[in-house]
Structures are given as structure tokens and as C-alpha cells.
Amino acid sequence: MGSLVNMNLFGNIYEDKKVFITGHTGFKGSWLSLWLNQLNAKVTGYSLEPPTDPNHHELLNLNIDSNINDIRDLSSLTKALKKSRAEIVFHLAAQPLVKESYANPIFTYETNVIGTLNVLEACKNVPSVKAIVIITTDKCYENVEKEEGYKESDRLGGYDPYSSSKACAEILVSSYRSSYFNLNEFKKEHSTLVATARAGNIIGGGDWAKDRLIPDVIKSTINRQTTHIRNPYYVRPWQYVLDPLSGYLLLGWKLMEGKKEFACAWNFGPEEQDFKTVEQVVKNAQEHWSDIQYETPKTNIKFHETKILKLDCTKAKNNLKWQNITNFKETLGNTIRWYKNYYNSNQVESQNGLVSYVNIAIRRKAIWTLNN
């Protein structure tokens, strides 16, 4: 098993740094916990119980301080954050599913809006916090079904409760940045920088959430069933889980260095050629696992979803010097290989996958791998 020790990643900013992650038991949160753990950060997690069985968080069995509690509980959140003495907070806790948001809109808004409010309030009252990275979504934009990718300056909105709740979270962060973490008052009245990160449809090993394409495909395949895909021609910004996480960590690095020009909103999405339809994703997955079978039901969907969703990541590429390391075919290959190893050999290849990813990033001279 490989290691990231002594690789000098992200300028070694996370070495022995106290980091607080909300949503650490979820799919992305567990991968971020692994990466920070490998960077020798002192990680504290705050989240509900893992949402599925099996789940990536428990399979990793990391040596971190794990707090199982609700993001809607401000008192418990503040207490855990104070105890951690964290200098940087990554907020990933969320109700992340469009379909679930139609079934449980109140819980969705409470978690995604009030939960974000609680994180900002807690950070405001914990002096150790110097940087906050709030993770929202590409769906926070008012979607007008345009072919071009959405830019950070485009209008926020949301047809469904999930998308709307994330747009609300973005507006909330902007208000707190103006009201309490004002950039003009940085180093005068306060010492905290806040940014938001908007990423697309993230895929990778270790995700078993319901109503997500790859987990649905994997679960059907394991049970020798045919996967029913509801919107085969809908276009989404599919992206390997470690690519946006590298963006979050890069953004956190800049904020920790006190560079206030990075305290704003950022898109992290795939390259233009990697925007694919749902059916293209499943067909590519079949190339890596021939047991995968699918069909498209003739019945109409019961709830609204946008048909085309793309991100314009020019700002991140130009200003952060961020880049994707993994293309579409590599993303599907990495993802399906992870599940095959897990189900066929009972192996959890996450750490090896992370080391492999970092080594490729080094060869491709990603900015966060260089000695700066």
C-alpha cells in the first residue's frame, strides 16, 4: 500500500493542521478525510451516521476524531468545533439528492440552508478558524437548459427543492462574507476567509447512495438485475471524485495563506469533452464490467430534472491554476475497478487509488504537487 508522506503536496499546508470536516461519513467526505489523513492533518469529522451499509467511511476505518451528530444542532456543532481547535473547515454535510428533496423538502432546506448557517455561526464564534470552504453544487444555478457552461457570475436559482436549497446556501455565504467576514476588514476586524465550491456529478468507488447512477448500476449488477435508467439523454458534468477534492484542498491552501482574492465562488468541473449523457456513462461502464445490463423504461419521470447541465471552470483554471487529472474514460475505469475489487476480492483500493492519482498529478505537473 502506497503513501503520500514527504510528497510536499499543497505546499505542506495541511501537515499537522487541525481540520474540521462536516459530512465526513458521506461519499465525498470520506474521500476527503482519507486524503487529509494521508497529508498528516489532524482531522475532526462531524456528521450523521453513515447513510448506507456498506459505506466508505467505515471501510476506511481512519484514525480521526469522529463526531456523530446533526448539522442542525448548533450547540453540538459549536462545541465540537471549539474542541477541535480547527484552523480550516470543509463543509460537505448535506441532503444531496434531488429526488429525496421532493419527498422531504423541509429536511432538505433545514439541512442545506440552516445547516450551512450553523456552520458559519459556529465558525464566527470559534477564533481558531481561519478558512472556510463551503461545498455546494453545480445545480445552484438558475438552469435555462443552455449549451454553454455556467459561470460563477451567472444567476443563482433552482427548480427543485435541492437545487433551490443550495442556491440559498450560496446567497447565505455571500451575506456572511459581506456582514461578518468582509474582505475589506480582513486582518483588521476578523481573520477568516470564506469560499464556496460548486462541483458536478461526482463518481468514484465507495458510493452506495440511492438514486445515483453508478451506485444504482453497481447494486443492480451485483444482484444480477438490469439497471433502469430514467433519463438516458440528459447531459451532466461527470467527474472523478479526487479531481474536485483537489480543487477544494487547493482552495483551502490559498485561504490558509491569507489570500483574500480567493474568498469567493469557484466551479470545479470536467473538461468540455467529458460532458456526457447518462447512457454514455452506462455504456462506458459496460466496457469495464461486462455483467452490467441496462434498459430505459418507457414511462415518464415523475419529477422535474434539468436536461443539460455544464460548468465553465475557466476561473479555476486561470486563477487557481487548477486542472483535472482524470478524463472521462479514466474516471469510469477507476470507479468500476474499485467496485470489482471490492465485490470480487473484498479489497478497499481507496488508498492505493489516491496514491496512484497523486503520482499521475505529479507527472502532469499539477500546481498542488509543485514546491512553492
KEKE-3310 file (N, C-alpha, C; in steps of 0.2 Angstrom, whole numbers, plus 5000, padded with zeros to 4 digits):
npx = (5004:5003:5010:5008:5017:5029:5028:5026:5014:5002:5009:5013:5004:4994:5000:5000:4990:4975:4960:4943:4929:4913:4900:4908:4906:4900:4900:4909:4915:4921:4931:4938:4942:4951:4961:4966:4970:4981:4989:4994:4986:4977:4962:4945:4929:4912:4896:4881:4876:4884:4876:4873:4874:4885:4897:4909:4916:4916:4923:4935:4940:4947:4959:4953:4945:4929:4913:4897:4883:4870:4870:4861:4860:4865:4872:4879:4887:4895:4901:4909:4917:4924:4931:4939:4948:4951:4958:4954:4939:4930:4915:4904:4892:4876:4859:4859:4852:4841:4829:4825:4824:4812:4803:4806:4806:4807:4816:4827:4829:4831:4843:4852:4852:4849:4858:4870:4870:4872:4885:4892:4889:4895:4908:4911:4911:4921:4937:4949:4947:4952:4950:4936:4928:4915:4905:4895:4885:4884:4871:4866:4864:4852:4844:4843:4844:4854:4868:4880:4893:4889:4894:4903:4898:4885:4867:4859:4848:4835:4825:4820:4818:4831:4841:4837:4839:4853:4856:4851:4860:4872:4869:4867:4880:4887:4881:4886:4899:4900:4894:4900:4913:4920:4930:4937:4939:4947:4960:4959:4946:4943:4949:4946:4943:4931:4925:4916:4913:4908:4903:4901:4893:4899:4908:4915:4924:4916:4903:4887:4875:4857:4847:4857:4867:4879:4880:4867:4869:4879:4873:4863:4869:4877:4866:4862:4853:4844:4848:4838:4837:4832:4833:4841:4847:4850:4862:4877:4890:4901:4913:4928:4930:4942:4946:4938:4940:4954:4953:4946:4955:4966:4960:4958:4971:4975:4967:4971:4983:4980:4976:4965:4959:4954:4943:4929:4917:4919:4920:4921:4924:4922:4932:4927:4925:4922:4909:4895:4881:4869:4867:4879:4888:4884:4886:4900:4904:4900:4910:4920:4915:4907:4896:4887:4870:4857:4842:4830:4816:4799:4790:4786:4796:4793:4796:4803:4819:4834:4839:4851:4866:4880:4897:4907:4924:4934:4938:4944:4954:4962:4965:4966:4975:4971:4968:4960:4964:4960:4952:4937:4936:4946:4940:4928:4935:4943:4933:4924:4933:4936:4925:4924:4935:4931:4920:4923:4935:4935:4943:4948:4952:4955:4966:4977:4972:4971:4985:4990:4983:4989:5002:5001:4996:5008:5016:5010:5012:5003:4998:4997:5006:5018:5034:5032)
npy = (4994:5011:5028:5045:5052:5064:5070:5083:5090:5102:5113:5108:5113:5107:5099:5093:5101:5107:5101:5103:5093:5093:5081:5070:5056:5054:5051:5059:5066:5056:5052:5064:5065:5054:5058:5070:5064:5056:5067:5070:5078:5084:5077:5081:5075:5078:5073:5065:5047:5035:5035:5023:5005:4993:5006:5019:5026:5018:5007:5012:5015:5025:5034:5046:5060:5057:5064:5060:5067:5080:5092:5102:5105:5117:5120:5108:5107:5119:5116:5105:5110:5120:5112:5105:5114:5119:5125:5126:5124:5112:5111:5099:5092:5088:5086:5077:5074:5075:5069:5064:5077:5081:5073:5075:5090:5099:5094:5094:5108:5113:5106:5109:5123:5129:5121:5125:5139:5137:5131:5143:5152:5145:5145:5158:5161:5154:5157:5150:5147:5150:5148:5144:5132:5130:5118:5117:5115:5111:5113:5124:5135:5145:5136:5136:5128:5129:5127:5131:5131:5135:5150:5157:5169:5169:5169:5163:5150:5138:5124:5113:5107:5103:5109:5123:5125:5124:5135:5145:5143:5147:5161:5164:5162:5172:5183:5182:5183:5197:5203:5198:5192:5202:5206:5218:5221:5211:5205:5216:5218:5204:5187:5178:5169:5165:5154:5147:5131:5124:5109:5096:5081:5069:5055:5039:5026:5018:5023:5021:5027:5030:5032:5037:5036:5028:5020:5014:5006:4998:4991:4984:4976:4968:4961:4954:4960:4970:4987:5001:5015:5032:5044:5044:5052:5064:5077:5078:5085:5074:5068:5063:5058:5063:5073:5086:5086:5089:5102:5108:5107:5114:5126:5128:5129:5141:5150:5148:5153:5166:5174:5184:5186:5174:5171:5168:5162:5146:5136:5118:5107:5095:5093:5100:5090:5079:5080:5071:5060:5051:5039:5036:5036:5024:5014:5015:5011:4997:4993:4991:4982:4968:4962:4972:4977:4986:4996:5007:5013:5015:5023:5040:5051:5056:5067:5084:5086:5094:5095:5098:5101:5110:5116:5130:5131:5140:5151:5144:5137:5147:5156:5149:5140:5127:5110:5096:5080:5067:5060:5056:5043:5037:5040:5032:5020:5019:5020:5008:4998:4999:4995:4982:4976:4977:4969:4957:4953:4958:4969:4985:4998:5011:5019:5015:5019:5033:5036:5033:5042:5054:5052:5052:5065:5072:5069:5076:5088:5096:5110:5109:5100:5105:5112:5126)
npz = (5000:4996:5000:5005:5011:5014:5001:4999:4996:4991:4996:5008:5018:5025:5034:5050:5053:5060:5055:5051:5046:5040:5037:5035:5035:5023:5005:4997:5008:5015:5007:5006:5020:5020:5011:5018:5030:5025:5022:5034:5042:5056:5059:5062:5062:5058:5058:5053:5056:5045:5029:5022:5021:5014:5018:5013:5023:5035:5030:5027:5040:5047:5057:5065:5074:5076:5076:5079:5074:5072:5059:5061:5074:5082:5094:5098:5087:5088:5100:5096:5086:5093:5102:5093:5089:5076:5061:5049:5040:5031:5023:5020:5023:5020:5012:4999:4987:4973:4970:4983:4989:4984:4991:5004:5008:5018:5027:5019:5016:5029:5032:5022:5021:5034:5041:5034:5038:5052:5052:5048:5058:5069:5066:5066:5079:5084:5087:5082:5069:5053:5039:5028:5018:5009:5002:4989:4975:4957:4953:4959:4950:4941:4930:4913:4903:4894:4881:4884:4897:4915:4923:4937:4940:4935:4936:4951:4956:4956:4952:4958:4976:4981:4973:4974:4988:4989:4981:4990:5000:4995:4993:5006:5011:5004:5010:5023:5021:5017:5029:5041:5038:5030:5016:5016:5029:5033:5043:5051:5058:5058:5055:5046:5031:5018:5006:4992:4984:4969:4962:4950:4944:4954:4954:4959:4968:4982:4984:4989:4988:4987:4972:4963:4949:4946:4958:4958:4946:4950:4961:4955:4946:4954:4960:4950:4941:4929:4926:4927:4918:4920:4912:4899:4890:4896:4900:4909:4920:4923:4934:4941:4958:4965:4958:4960:4974:4975:4970:4981:4991:4986:4985:4999:5003:4998:5005:5018:5017:5018:5007:5001:4989:4984:4991:4987:4975:4967:4952:4950:4938:4924:4909:4893:4884:4891:4896:4897:4891:4901:4897:4889:4900:4906:4896:4894:4906:4905:4897:4905:4914:4910:4915:4917:4914:4906:4904:4896:4903:4897:4903:4909:4918:4936:4942:4940:4931:4926:4909:4902:4909:4912:4917:4918:4920:4919:4927:4938:4932:4927:4938:4950:4945:4943:4938:4930:4933:4929:4915:4906:4902:4910:4923:4923:4922:4934:4944:4941:4943:4956:4962:4957:4963:4976:4977:4971:4977:4990:4993:4998:4988:4990:4996:4989:4976:4978:4980:4967:4959:4964:4960:4946:4945:4949:4938:4928:4932:4941:4950:4963:4967:4966:4972:4981)
capx = (5000:5007:5009:5009:5022:5035:5027:5026:5008:4998:5014:5013:5000:4990:5004:4999:4985:4969:4955:4936:4925:4906:4898:4914:4904:4897:4905:4915:4918:4926:4937:4942:4945:4957:4967:4969:4973:4987:4993:4996:4982:4973:4955:4939:4923:4905:4891:4876:4878:4885:4870:4872:4878:4891:4899:4916:4918:4918:4928:4942:4942:4953:4961:4951:4940:4923:4908:4891:4878:4866:4872:4856:4861:4871:4876:4883:4892:4900:4905:4914:4922:4929:4936:4944:4953:4952:4960:4951:4933:4927:4908:4901:4886:4870:4855:4862:4848:4836:4823:4824:4822:4804:4799:4807:4808:4808:4823:4832:4830:4834:4850:4856:4852:4850:4865:4876:4870:4875:4892:4895:4889:4900:4915:4911:4912:4927:4943:4954:4945:4955:4947:4930:4927:4908:4904:4888:4884:4883:4864:4864:4862:4846:4846:4839:4845:4859:4873:4887:4893:4888:4900:4902:4894:4878:4861:4858:4841:4834:4818:4818:4820:4838:4844:4835:4842:4860:4857:4850:4866:4877:4867:4869:4888:4889:4879:4890:4906:4899:4892:4905:4920:4921:4936:4940:4940:4952:4966:4958:4941:4942:4955:4943:4941:4926:4924:4911:4915:4902:4906:4896:4891:4905:4908:4921:4922:4914:4897:4881:4869:4851:4845:4863:4868:4884:4878:4862:4871:4883:4869:4859:4874:4878:4860:4861:4847:4845:4848:4833:4840:4826:4835:4847:4850:4852:4869:4879:4897:4903:4919:4931:4929:4948:4948:4935:4943:4960:4951:4944:4961:4970:4957:4959:4978:4976:4963:4975:4989:4978:4975:4958:4956:4952:4937:4923:4914:4923:4917:4926:4920:4926:4934:4921:4924:4919:4902:4892:4874:4868:4868:4886:4891:4882:4889:4907:4904:4900:4917:4924:4912:4903:4890:4882:4865:4853:4837:4827:4809:4795:4786:4788:4798:4788:4798:4807:4826:4836:4841:4858:4870:4888:4900:4913:4929:4939:4941:4948:4960:4966:4966:4969:4979:4968:4967:4958:4969:4957:4947:4930:4937:4949:4936:4924:4939:4945:4927:4922:4938:4936:4919:4925:4940:4928:4915:4927:4941:4935:4948:4946:4958:4955:4972:4981:4969:4974:4992:4991:4981:4994:5008:4999:4996:5015:5019:5006:5014:4998:5000:4997:5011:5025:5037:5030)
capy = (5000:5017:5033:5052:5055:5068:5072:5090:5092:5108:5117:5106:5117:5103:5095:5094:5106:5104:5102:5101:5091:5091:5076:5066:5049:5053:5048:5064:5067:5050:5053:5070:5063:5049:5062:5074:5059:5055:5073:5071:5083:5082:5078:5080:5075:5080:5070:5059:5040:5034:5034:5017:4999:4996:5013:5020:5029:5013:5003:5016:5015:5030:5036:5053:5061:5057:5066:5058:5072:5083:5099:5107:5106:5122:5119:5102:5109:5124:5113:5100:5114:5123:5106:5103:5120:5118:5131:5126:5120:5110:5110:5095:5089:5090:5082:5079:5070:5079:5065:5065:5084:5082:5069:5078:5097:5103:5092:5097:5115:5113:5103:5113:5130:5131:5118:5130:5144:5134:5131:5149:5154:5142:5147:5165:5161:5150:5161:5147:5146:5155:5147:5140:5130:5128:5114:5117:5111:5114:5114:5130:5140:5145:5132:5138:5122:5132:5123:5134:5130:5141:5153:5159:5175:5168:5169:5158:5148:5131:5122:5108:5110:5103:5115:5129:5125:5125:5142:5148:5142:5152:5168:5165:5163:5179:5188:5182:5186:5204:5205:5196:5191:5206:5206:5225:5221:5206:5206:5221:5216:5197:5184:5172:5169:5160:5152:5141:5127:5121:5104:5092:5074:5066:5047:5035:5020:5019:5027:5017:5031:5028:5037:5039:5032:5022:5015:5010:5001:4993:4987:4980:4971:4963:4957:4951:4963:4975:4994:5005:5022:5036:5050:5042:5058:5070:5078:5080:5085:5068:5069:5058:5061:5066:5080:5091:5087:5093:5109:5110:5107:5119:5132:5129:5131:5148:5154:5147:5158:5173:5177:5186:5186:5168:5170:5169:5156:5143:5130:5113:5103:5091:5096:5100:5083:5074:5081:5065:5058:5046:5032:5036:5033:5016:5010:5015:5006:4991:4991:4989:4976:4966:4960:4977:4977:4992:4997:5013:5012:5019:5028:5046:5053:5058:5074:5088:5087:5098:5090:5099:5105:5111:5121:5134:5131:5145:5155:5140:5136:5153:5160:5144:5135:5120:5106:5089:5075:5061:5061:5053:5035:5035:5040:5026:5014:5019:5019:5002:4994:4999:4991:4975:4973:4976:4963:4950:4951:4961:4974:4993:5001:5019:5022:5014:5024:5040:5037:5032:5048:5059:5051:5055:5073:5074:5068:5081:5095:5099:5115:5107:5095:5108:5115:5133)
capz = (5000:4995:5005:5002:5016:5011:4994:4998:4992:4994:5000:5015:5022:5029:5039:5057:5053:5063:5050:5053:5040:5041:5032:5034:5034:5016:5000:4996:5014:5017:5002:5009:5026:5018:5009:5023:5034:5022:5022:5041:5045:5062:5056:5066:5057:5061:5053:5054:5054:5038:5026:5019:5023:5017:5017:5013:5029:5039:5026:5028:5047:5048:5064:5066:5079:5073:5080:5075:5077:5067:5057:5063:5081:5083:5101:5097:5082:5090:5105:5093:5083:5098:5105:5088:5088:5069:5058:5042:5040:5025:5025:5015:5026:5015:5009:4992:4982:4970:4971:4990:4991:4983:4996:5011:5007:5025:5030:5014:5017:5036:5032:5017:5022:5041:5042:5032:5043:5058:5051:5048:5065:5074:5064:5068:5086:5086:5085:5079:5062:5048:5032:5027:5011:5009:4996:4987:4969:4951:4952:4962:4945:4938:4924:4907:4898:4889:4880:4887:4904:4919:4926:4944:4940:4932:4941:4955:4956:4957:4951:4963:4982:4982:4969:4977:4994:4988:4979:4996:5004:4991:4995:5013:5012:5002:5015:5029:5019:5017:5035:5046:5036:5025:5014:5017:5036:5034:5047:5055:5062:5058:5052:5042:5024:5016:4999:4990:4979:4965:4958:4946:4946:4956:4954:4961:4972:4989:4984:4988:4989:4982:4966:4960:4943:4947:4964:4955:4941:4954:4965:4950:4943:4960:4961:4943:4938:4924:4928:4924:4919:4918:4908:4895:4885:4900:4900:4916:4921:4926:4936:4946:4965:4968:4955:4964:4980:4974:4970:4987:4995:4983:4988:5006:5004:4996:5010:5024:5016:5019:5000:5001:4982:4983:4995:4983:4972:4962:4949:4948:4934:4920:4903:4889:4880:4896:4897:4893:4893:4906:4893:4888:4906:4907:4890:4895:4912:4902:4894:4911:4918:4905:4918:4918:4909:4907:4899:4898:4904:4893:4907:4910:4925:4940:4944:4935:4932:4920:4904:4901:4915:4911:4921:4915:4925:4917:4933:4942:4928:4926:4944:4954:4941:4945:4932:4930:4931:4926:4910:4907:4902:4916:4928:4923:4924:4941:4948:4941:4945:4963:4964:4956:4968:4982:4977:4969:4981:4997:4994:4998:4985:4990:4997:4983:4971:4980:4978:4960:4957:4965:4956:4939:4945:4949:4931:4924:4935:4944:4953:4970:4968:4965:4978:4980)
cpx = (5004:5006:5010:5014:5027:5034:5026:5020:5004:5003:5015:5009:4996:4994:5003:4994:4978:4963:4948:4932:4918:4904:4904:4912:4901:4902:4911:4918:4923:4932:4942:4946:4951:4963:4970:4973:4980:4992:4995:4992:4979:4966:4950:4933:4917:4900:4886:4879:4879:4878:4868:4876:4878:4892:4906:4919:4920:4923:4935:4945:4948:4953:4959:4946:4933:4917:4901:4885:4875:4869:4867:4856:4867:4875:4881:4889:4897:4904:4911:4919:4927:4934:4941:4950:4955:4954:4957:4945:4931:4920:4905:4894:4880:4865:4856:4858:4842:4829:4821:4821:4814:4800:4800:4810:4810:4815:4828:4834:4834:4842:4854:4857:4853:4857:4871:4876:4873:4883:4895:4895:4894:4907:4916:4913:4917:4933:4948:4953:4948:4952:4941:4929:4920:4907:4896:4887:4883:4876:4861:4862:4855:4847:4841:4841:4849:4865:4880:4887:4892:4894:4898:4897:4887:4873:4860:4850:4840:4826:4816:4821:4827:4842:4843:4838:4849:4861:4856:4857:4872:4875:4868:4876:4890:4887:4884:4897:4905:4898:4897:4912:4922:4928:4940:4942:4945:4958:4965:4952:4940:4948:4952:4941:4936:4925:4919:4914:4909:4905:4900:4894:4897:4904:4915:4919:4920:4907:4891:4875:4863:4850:4851:4865:4873:4882:4872:4864:4875:4878:4865:4863:4876:4873:4858:4854:4849:4844:4843:4836:4834:4827:4841:4850:4851:4860:4871:4887:4900:4911:4922:4932:4936:4949:4944:4939:4950:4959:4949:4950:4965:4967:4958:4966:4978:4972:4968:4981:4987:4977:4967:4955:4953:4945:4931:4921:4918:4919:4923:4923:4925:4928:4927:4920:4921:4912:4898:4885:4874:4869:4875:4890:4890:4886:4897:4908:4904:4906:4921:4922:4906:4896:4884:4877:4860:4847:4833:4819:4805:4791:4790:4791:4793:4790:4803:4815:4828:4839:4849:4861:4877:4890:4906:4918:4935:4942:4945:4954:4965:4969:4969:4974:4977:4967:4964:4963:4966:4952:4942:4932:4941:4945:4931:4929:4941:4939:4925:4927:4938:4930:4920:4930:4936:4924:4918:4932:4941:4940:4945:4952:4958:4962:4977:4979:4971:4981:4993:4989:4986:5000:5007:4999:5003:5018:5016:5007:5008:5001:5001:5002:5018:5027:5036:5032)
cpy = (5006:5022:5040:5056:5058:5069:5079:5093:5098:5113:5115:5110:5113:5099:5097:5099:5103:5106:5099:5099:5090:5086:5071:5058:5048:5051:5053:5065:5062:5050:5058:5068:5058:5054:5066:5070:5057:5061:5074:5076:5080:5083:5077:5080:5076:5078:5066:5053:5039:5032:5027:5011:4994:5003:5014:5022:5023:5008:5006:5015:5019:5032:5044:5054:5062:5058:5064:5062:5076:5090:5104:5108:5111:5122:5114:5104:5113:5120:5108:5104:5117:5118:5105:5108:5120:5125:5132:5122:5118:5108:5106:5092:5092:5084:5082:5076:5074:5075:5065:5072:5085:5078:5072:5085:5100:5101:5094:5104:5116:5111:5107:5120:5132:5127:5122:5136:5143:5134:5138:5153:5151:5144:5154:5166:5157:5153:5157:5146:5151:5154:5143:5139:5127:5124:5115:5113:5115:5116:5120:5136:5139:5142:5134:5134:5125:5127:5125:5132:5136:5143:5155:5165:5175:5168:5163:5156:5141:5129:5118:5110:5109:5108:5122:5130:5127:5132:5147:5148:5147:5159:5169:5166:5170:5184:5188:5184:5194:5206:5204:5194:5195:5207:5213:5225:5215:5208:5213:5219:5208:5194:5178:5173:5164:5160:5147:5138:5123:5115:5100:5085:5070:5058:5045:5029:5022:5022:5022:5021:5029:5034:5040:5034:5026:5018:5011:5005:4996:4988:4982:4974:4966:4958:4953:4953:4968:4982:4998:5012:5027:5041:5048:5047:5064:5071:5081:5081:5080:5069:5065:5061:5065:5072:5086:5092:5090:5100:5112:5111:5113:5126:5134:5131:5139:5153:5154:5152:5165:5177:5178:5186:5180:5166:5172:5162:5153:5137:5125:5108:5100:5095:5096:5094:5078:5076:5075:5064:5053:5039:5031:5033:5026:5012:5010:5011:4999:4988:4989:4983:4974:4963:4965:4977:4983:4992:5004:5012:5017:5024:5034:5047:5056:5065:5077:5087:5090:5093:5091:5103:5104:5116:5124:5134:5136:5148:5150:5138:5141:5156:5155:5140:5128:5117:5099:5085:5069:5063:5056:5045:5033:5035:5034:5020:5013:5017:5011:4997:4994:4995:4983:4972:4972:4970:4957:4948:4954:4965:4981:4996:5008:5022:5021:5019:5031:5041:5037:5039:5054:5058:5053:5062:5076:5074:5074:5088:5099:5104:5114:5102:5098:5111:5123:5137)
cpz = (5000:5000:5002:5007:5012:5003:4993:4994:4995:4998:5007:5020:5027:5034:5046:5058:5056:5058:5052:5047:5042:5035:5030:5033:5027:5011:4999:5003:5017:5013:5005:5015:5025:5016:5014:5028:5032:5022:5029:5045:5052:5061:5061:5061:5062:5056:5056:5053:5047:5035:5023:5022:5017:5015:5017:5019:5034:5036:5027:5035:5048:5055:5065:5071:5076:5078:5076:5078:5071:5066:5059:5070:5082:5089:5100:5092:5084:5095:5101:5089:5087:5101:5100:5087:5081:5066:5051:5043:5032:5026:5019:5017:5022:5014:5002:4986:4979:4972:4979:4992:4989:4988:5003:5010:5013:5027:5025:5015:5024:5036:5028:5018:5030:5043:5040:5037:5050:5058:5051:5055:5070:5072:5066:5075:5089:5083:5081:5071:5057:5041:5032:5020:5012:5002:4995:4981:4963:4949:4956:4957:4943:4931:4918:4901:4892:4887:4883:4895:4909:4922:4933:4945:4937:4938:4945:4955:4958:4957:4956:4970:4984:4979:4972:4984:4994:4985:4985:5000:5001:4993:5002:5015:5010:5007:5021:5027:5019:5025:5041:5044:5030:5023:5015:5024:5038:5037:5051:5060:5063:5055:5048:5035:5022:5009:4998:4984:4976:4961:4955:4949:4948:4957:4956:4965:4979:4989:4984:4989:4984:4977:4963:4954:4944:4953:4961:4951:4945:4957:4961:4948:4948:4961:4955:4940:4933:4927:4924:4924:4916:4913:4904:4892:4889:4900:4907:4916:4925:4928:4942:4953:4967:4964:4958:4971:4980:4973:4977:4992:4993:4986:4995:5007:5003:5002:5016:5023:5017:5013:4999:4994:4980:4987:4991:4980:4967:4959:4948:4944:4928:4913:4898:4886:4885:4899:4893:4896:4898:4903:4891:4894:4907:4902:4892:4901:4910:4899:4899:4915:4913:4908:4918:4912:4911:4902:4901:4898:4900:4897:4908:4917:4929:4943:4939:4937:4925:4915:4902:4907:4914:4915:4917:4920:4923:4922:4937:4939:4928:4933:4949:4951:4942:4938:4934:4929:4928:4921:4911:4907:4908:4922:4929:4925:4931:4945:4947:4944:4953:4966:4963:4961:4974:4982:4975:4974:4988:4998:4993:4995:4985:4991:4991:4977:4972:4978:4971:4957:4958:4961:4949:4939:4945:4942:4927:4927:4937:4949:4961:4972:4967:4971:4977:4986)
residu = (MET:GLY:SER:LEU:VAL:ASN:MET:ASN:LEU:PHE:GLY:ASN:ILE:TYR:GLU:ASP:LYS:LYS:VAL:PHE:ILE:THR:GLY:HIS:THR:GLY:PHE:LYS:GLY:SER:TRP:LEU:SER:LEU:TRP:LEU:ASN:GLN:LEU:ASN:ALA:LYS:VAL:THR:GLY:TYR:SER:LEU:GLU:PRO:PRO:THR:ASP:PRO:ASN:HIS:HIS:GLU:LEU:LEU:ASN:LEU:ASN:ILE:ASP:SER:ASN:ILE:ASN:ASP:ILE:ARG:ASP:LEU:SER:SER:LEU:THR:LYS:ALA:LEU:LYS:LYS:SER:ARG:ALA:GLU:ILE:VAL:PHE:HIS:LEU:ALA:ALA:GLN:PRO:LEU:VAL:LYS:GLU:SER:TYR:ALA:ASN:PRO:ILE:PHE:THR:TYR:GLU:THR:ASN:VAL:ILE:GLY:THR:LEU:ASN:VAL:LEU:GLU:ALA:CYS:LYS:ASN:VAL:PRO:SER:VAL:LYS:ALA:ILE:VAL:ILE:ILE:THR:THR:ASP:LYS:CYS:TYR:GLU:ASN:VAL:GLU:LYS:GLU:GLU:GLY:TYR:LYS:GLU:SER:ASP:ARG:LEU:GLY:GLY:TYR:ASP:PRO:TYR:SER:SER:SER:LYS:ALA:CYS:ALA:GLU:ILE:LEU:VAL:SER:SER:TYR:ARG:SER:SER:TYR:PHE:ASN:LEU:ASN:GLU:PHE:LYS:LYS:GLU:HIS:SER:THR:LEU:VAL:ALA:THR:ALA:ARG:ALA:GLY:ASN:ILE:ILE:GLY:GLY:GLY:ASP:TRP:ALA:LYS:ASP:ARG:LEU:ILE:PRO:ASP:VAL:ILE:LYS:SER:THR:ILE:ASN:ARG:GLN:THR:THR:HIS:ILE:ARG:ASN:PRO:TYR:TYR:VAL:ARG:PRO:TRP:GLN:TYR:VAL:LEU:ASP:PRO:LEU:SER:GLY:TYR:LEU:LEU:LEU:GLY:TRP:LYS:LEU:MET:GLU:GLY:LYS:LYS:GLU:PHE:ALA:CYS:ALA:TRP:ASN:PHE:GLY:PRO:GLU:GLU:GLN:ASP:PHE:LYS:THR:VAL:GLU:GLN:VAL:VAL:LYS:ASN:ALA:GLN:GLU:HIS:TRP:SER:ASP:ILE:GLN:TYR:GLU:THR:PRO:LYS:THR:ASN:ILE:LYS:PHE:HIS:GLU:THR:LYS:ILE:LEU:LYS:LEU:ASP:CYS:THR:LYS:ALA:LYS:ASN:ASN:LEU:LYS:TRP:GLN:ASN:ILE:THR:ASN:PHE:LYS:GLU:THR:LEU:GLY:ASN:THR:ILE:ARG:TRP:TYR:LYS:ASN:TYR:TYR:ASN:SER:ASN:GLN:VAL:GLU:SER:GLN:ASN:GLY:LEU:VAL:SER:TYR:VAL:ASN:ILE:ALA:ILE:ARG:ARG:LYS:ALA:ILE:TRP:THR:LEU:ASN:ASN)
# end
